[in-house]
């Protein structure tokens, strides 16, 4: 399987109020996103359409050409 090359890297971290779990999600660009909870690796998320990367670009105001 061939995975696309990236010219940018995104790290998304979700923090909850009140000391709940810290969740980090990194798009790998190869059909899945890696996930860690409080530093512990979790099973990857299936993301064949790179929706996480698209959502991050939209939130940052970047166009698709920055992909």
FENDATA-V160165 format. One record per pair of residues at least 24 apart in sequence whose C-alpha atoms are under 8 Angstrom apart, sorted by sequence separation. I is the first residue (numbers start at 1). J is the second residue. D is the distance in Angstrom with one decimal. If there is no record, write none. Layout:
i->I j->J d->D
i->I j->J d->D
This chain:
i->5 j->29 d->7.8
i->4 j->29 d->6.4
i->27 j->52 d->6.6
i->3 j->29 d->6.6
i->4 j->30 d->7.0
i->27 j->53 d->6.4
i->3 j->30 d->5.1
i->2 j->30 d->8.0
i->10 j->53 d->7.3
i->12 j->56 d->8.0
i->10 j->56 d->7.7
i->8 j->66 d->7.6
i->7 j->66 d->7.7
i->8 j->67 d->6.8
i->7 j->67 d->6.7
i->6 j->67 d->6.9
